[in-house]
Amino acid sequence: MNMLLTPALHRTRIKICGLTREQDVDAAVAAGADAVGFVLYAPSPRHVSAERAAELASRLPPFVVPVLLFVNASATEIIAACAHLPTALLQFHGDETPQACLQVGRPFIRAARIPLDEQPDSVEGRFDLVKYAQDFKEAQAILLDAHVEGFGGGGKTFNWSLLPPSVNAHLVLSGGLTPANVTDGILQVRPRCKTLAVDVSSGVEISKGIKSSEKINQFVAAVRAADEQLVKNHVRLPAT
């Protein structure tokens, strides 16, 4: 039996990712972000060291979660980084197996890289999100990102309408989100999962790694507008 979405269930959590500056951490917190992300992947233009991530995270108030993003890092590298930020949630964004995600014994989010070229009239070869969520059932959430070079942050959106109608997982919508499209993304994806959060990086930037406080505020406002619309629409959640 489906469950009616109520105001108590409708609040979409927000993560601002790829932070590199103190003022951008402060702007994310002031706007009401629930989490902030630090990229510990050296080839990324948004890369920061674990030491720098800890410096930036020291500005966070209680209940705003720091997230450390890794791409195919070794367990030794992950453990060393976590020593600087012991309260961080981990995000695995590369080719990590379920076993690799579990080996450091920390709560984690697993990214799913959704192909950009999936076609509405063909199911052959389509990314199997239901199976992926089952494979990574120990993850706190599955983050949906567009499959681009560089493991995220490319500003590309995938076709949300091709996602399965019911996924027994907490999802995080990412990939090319902006203040202009996040409301529509939430309205399309929220009814398909247990809960939905959103993750933005390039959509609130002036340049790579440099955020705009104005765009962050616009993004948060657009998310809240979607939450209000979901309740007005009497959206029903899938049975789990």
N, C-alpha and C positions, 0 to 999 in steps of 0.2 A: 504494500500500500504506500503510495506516495505521500510525502509530508509537505504541508503548506509552509512556504517561506514566511517567517514572521520577523518583525524588527529585531528580535533577540538573535536571529540567525543570519541576518543579512549583511553584517558589516564585513566588507572586503578588506583584508589586511594588505598593507602596502610595503614593498621593499624598494629602496632607492639603491642601485648598485653602481659599482665602478667609482667610488668616491676616492679622491686623492687630496682634498684640501679641507682645512678646519672649517672654513666658512660654509662649505657645502654640507658637511655633517650637521652643523648648526641649523642650516636651512631645512634640511630633511626633518630634523627633530621638531623644529618650530611649525612645520607644515602638518605634522601629525603622523609621520612614517612610523611603522611598527618595527622595521628592520632596516639596516644599512649594510651594503655589501662591499667587500674589499677583495680585489682580484690579485691572487698570488700566483699568477701565470706570467712568466717573464716576457713572452712575446707580445703580450697585450699592451696597447698604448695606455691602458688604465692600471697597469701593474704598480703595486706597492709592495715593499718588503713586509715581512711579518712584524718587524719592529715598528715600521711606520703605521701599519694597520693598528697596532696596539696604542700608539700615540693618539691616533684619530679616534679610536673607540673609547679612550679615556674621557672624552667629552660627552659620552652618551649618558642620559639619565636612566634610572631604573625602568625596566620593562620595554626598553628599545634594544633589540637583539642585534649584535654584530654577527655577520655571516662571512666566512672565509671561503672563497671560490678557488678550487683546485682543478687542474687539468692533467690527468695522468701522472700525478705526483706519487713518489714512493711513500711508504708508511713512515719511514724515517723523517722525510721532509714534513709530512703532515704533523707528526708528533712534535717536532721541533717548533713548528709554527704555532701549534696549540699551546705550547708552553708560554708563549707571549700573550695569548688571549684564551685563557682556560674556559671562559663562559661562551665562546663562539659556537654557533651552529655551522656545520660544514656543508658545502655545496660541491658536488662532484659533477663536472661539466665535460669530461672527456669520454674515454672508452672503458671506464672502470666497470668491473664485474660486480655482482652483488657481494661476493666474498671480499673483494678489495675495499668496498665501501664499509664493510663491517669490521675490518681487521684492526682499526684503531679504536673501536669501542666508543664512538662518539655519535650523538644524534646527527642525522644528515638529510639533505635534500638531494634528489637525483634528477639531473637534467635529461630530458628526452628531446632529441634533435629531430624535429618534424620536417620532412622534405618539402621544399617549396614548389615542386613540380607535380604534386599529386593532383589527379584529375577527378572532377565530380562524377563522371560517367564510368569510372573504372575502379574496382576494388583490388585488382591484381597488383601485388607489390606494395599495397598501402601500409603505412606504419601501423603496427598492431599495438595500440596504446593499452588496451585491456590486458594483453599478455605482458607488456612491459611493466605495467603497474603491479601485476602479480609477481613478476620476477624480482622486483624491488619493493616487495611488500613491507620490508623493515624500514623503508624511508619514511620520514615524517610527511613528505609530499613529493609529488612528481612535478618538476618544472618543465613547462612546454615552451621550447624555443625553436626558432627557425634554424634549419641546417644550413649554416653559412661557413665560409672560411674563417678561421680565427676563433672558433668556439664561442660564438655569441657576440653581442654588441654591434651587430652589423646593420641594425635599423630595418630589418626585413620582417614582414609578417607572413605567416602561413595561412592557409584557408581554414578558418575556425569552423566553418560549417561542415567540414569533413570529419570532425572528431566524432567518436562514438557517442550515441545518445545517453549512455549510462556507464560511468567509470567508477568503480568502487575504490576511490582514492581521494585524498586531498590534493588538489591541483593548484599550481601557480602558473598563471598566464604570463608569458614573456614574449619577446621577439617583435621589435618594431612598434611597441606601444608608444603612444603620444597622448597629450591632452585631447587631441581631436578624435582619436579612435578608441580610447580605452573604455568609454561608456558602452559602445557597441560590442566590444570584445567581451565585457563582463555579462551583458545581456544574453549573448550567444552561448557562452561557456558555463556560466554559473549553474543552469539547470541540469548539467550533465554530470555533476560530481558531488562528493560529500561536502566539501567547502572549497571556496576559491580565494586565492590571493593574487596579487599582480606584482610584477617585477619590471622596473624600468631603468634604463641607463641612457642610451643615446637620445631617447625622446625628450629628455629634460636637460640636454647639454647645449653649451655654446660651441664647444669643440671637444674632442675626445678627452675625457677625464675632467673637464671643467663644466660644472653644472650651473644652471640658471635658477636662482631662487624663485623668479617669477614663473618659470615653466614648472618647477616642482609644485608650487601652489596651485597652478592651473590643473596639473595632473591630479592632485589630491581632490580638488573640487569636482573634477569629472568623475572620479571614482565614487564619491559620495552621491553624485547625481544618479549614477547607475544603481546604487543601493536603494535610493528612494524609489526609483522606477520599478525595481524588482518587486518591492512590497506593494506598490500600487497595482502592478500587473497580476498580483496574487499567484506568483510563480510557485509551482510545485516541484519539489526535489525528487530525484529518482530514489526508489526503494533500494536499501543496501542489505 
